[in-house]
Each structure stands twice: as structure tokens, then as C-alpha cells.
Amino acid sequence: MTGLPRFAAPSGTTPTPAMTEAWRRDGLLVVEDAIDPTDCDALIERSLAIVDAWDPEAGSAVFSTTAPKHAAEAYFRGSGDSIRVFLEAGAVDDSGRLTQPKRLAVNKIGHAMHDLDPVFATVSRRPMLARLAHGLGLADPRLVQSMVVWKPPSIGGEVVCHQDATFLITEPDTVIGFWLALEDADTRNGCLYAIPGGHRGPLRQRFRQVGEDLAVQTLDETPFDEAAKVALPVRKGTIIALHGHLPHGSAANTSDRSRLAYTLHAVDGAARWSPDNWLKRDPDMPFRGFEAESG
Ligand SMILES: O=C(O)CCC(=O)C(=O)O
């Protein structure tokens, strides 16, 4: 277990001073029982329905952070304002065909469920998330990206250590990640880990559009302090808020249990959204905040 503090969902409208202090010091906040288990179940149910309804023949791509070939694929590049299913590398053969049932083959679903799916849209706008976003410094939070990270039993892939500001660029950097455990997560089924305090180090990379391509650019060669990684086992319904510069990731799922998580990324509307972002939106579908209707 970790020595990091764990907090109960704040009863007031803002995070407590102890939470704000932990956020400033660690760059992450573990908030237990933040989202009702029935909401977690509803998101799992919707996720299963999305996967069941999805026809792999109509479009698919493998998503992997260890061998990131997805960056070249139109299926990935067009997923910023849609709902698309991505596969584990270990679930397809050399020609890209599924070698196992869909539900056991998914790497993730992304990246706009929070705007396009009514169940995800509702849970993404629960007051607890809005309070955390405001309380952690987003003056005008905008929800830019959502993912269900699937981690199927046995083949759920590693998410390599990264900083979210690498992938979601505003000027200045403002992104905060809200990672919600839809199921209990521990070290055997690939819970998150993080490097507390690592948000005070430099941003190492940018993943951005360069000409017609998406490319990773190195900004700073300082390695992540692997020895300082702390595992974050949590119960279903826990939210882990992650500063955009905080190094974090997750190990492969080697267990016989799944480890579904929902991750929602917000930026500050007061900052400039870089046109270089990989994530593109149709002009008719601007980023929304936590309000139920567009605002
Ligand atoms: O759910 C995971 O395993 C990793 C998710 C993550 O790192 C992210 O959303 O930035």
C-alpha cells in the first residue's frame, strides 16, 4: 500500500485545505467513494453495449502505448469527436483480425463518450467532478477527452509512464485527468501507479501534429524517477485526479479479472487550445463544460 493520503469525497462545494495541499505537493489526489457504484455499473453496461454493437469489419485499430502504430491510422485520428473501439495488440493476428471474442480483446473506447453518449454525458457531469475541477484550479473547465481503459484479463496491455500534457496541449498547460475506477483495481489487474511530486519536473514530450503527421517530440531528456513509482490500488468508485505534468501509467493486467476504468480529461477554457493537438473536433461540436447543456 502507499503512504499517500486518501480522501473522502468533500461534503462542501470545494476540496478541503488538506486536499489542496496534497494536490500541490503530490500532483495527484485520491478521492474514495467519489462516484456512486451504480454510476460505475451504468458506465460498464454502456461500454459493453458499445463494444457489442461495434462491427470490427467496419473499422478498427490496435492501440498500444508500447508500440504506438495507431498514430498513423485514420481510425485513431478521427476518434476525437466520435466513439471508437480500439483493440489490444495481443488480440489480433498478423492481418489485424480478431483472435478472440470482442469483449476480451478491447484496449479502450475513445474519445468523446462524454458528449455523444447520454449515460457517459450524465456521469461525466456529476457535481463531484465539477467541484474537483474547479477546486484544483480550472477556472473554466472544458471536457476534451474521455476513454474507457479496458484492461481485459490476461492481455490488458501496459500503459507506459507518461504525462497527460504530452497529449492534450493548451498554452499554458492546464490539463487535469480524472481517472475513475469502474472496478476494484490492484497491482495484479493493472492499477494506476504514479510518481508523487513528479509534476514539479519538466514536461518530457509533446505528441502533436507536425505537417500531415502526428509525431512525438522530445522536450527534455530527464528520465522519470522509476524508483519513486507508487502503486495506487483503489476500490470501485474512487477518483484519482492527476496533474497534467504528473508521470503515471499502469502495468499489464496479468490476472484473470478485468480492470475497467473511465478517464476524463479537462482543460481550462481560459487557456489556448493548440491547433497542433492530435485530438480534433468538428466545429459544430465545441468542447463543453460540466453544465448539463452546452455552455
Ligand atoms: O487506465 C490506465 O491504465 C491508464 C490511464 C491513463 O494513464 C490516462 O488516462 O492518462
The ligand as an SDF file (V2000), in Angstrom:
LIG
                    3D

 10  9  0  0  0  0  0  0  0  0999 V2000
   -6.1730    3.4280  -17.0310 O   0  0  0  0  0  0  0  0  0  0  0  0
   -4.9760    3.2960  -17.1970 C   0  0  0  0  0  0  0  0  0  0  0  0
   -4.4290    2.2300  -17.0260 O   0  0  0  0  0  0  0  0  0  0  0  0
   -4.1130    4.4640  -17.6020 C   0  0  0  0  0  0  0  0  0  0  0  0
   -4.8900    5.6670  -17.9720 C   0  0  0  0  0  0  0  0  0  0  0  0
   -4.0230    6.8770  -18.1280 C   0  0  0  0  0  0  0  0  0  0  0  0
   -2.8620    6.8550  -17.8560 O   0  0  0  0  0  0  0  0  0  0  0  0
   -4.5940    8.1290  -18.6020 C   0  0  0  0  0  0  0  0  0  0  0  0
   -5.7950    8.1960  -18.8560 O   0  0  0  0  0  0  0  0  0  0  0  0
   -3.8250    9.1020  -18.7340 O   0  0  0  0  0  0  0  0  0  0  0  0
  1  2  2  0
  2  3  1  0
  2  4  1  0
  4  5  1  0
  5  6  1  0
  6  7  2  0
  6  8  1  0
  8  9  2  0
  8 10  1  0
M  END
$$$$
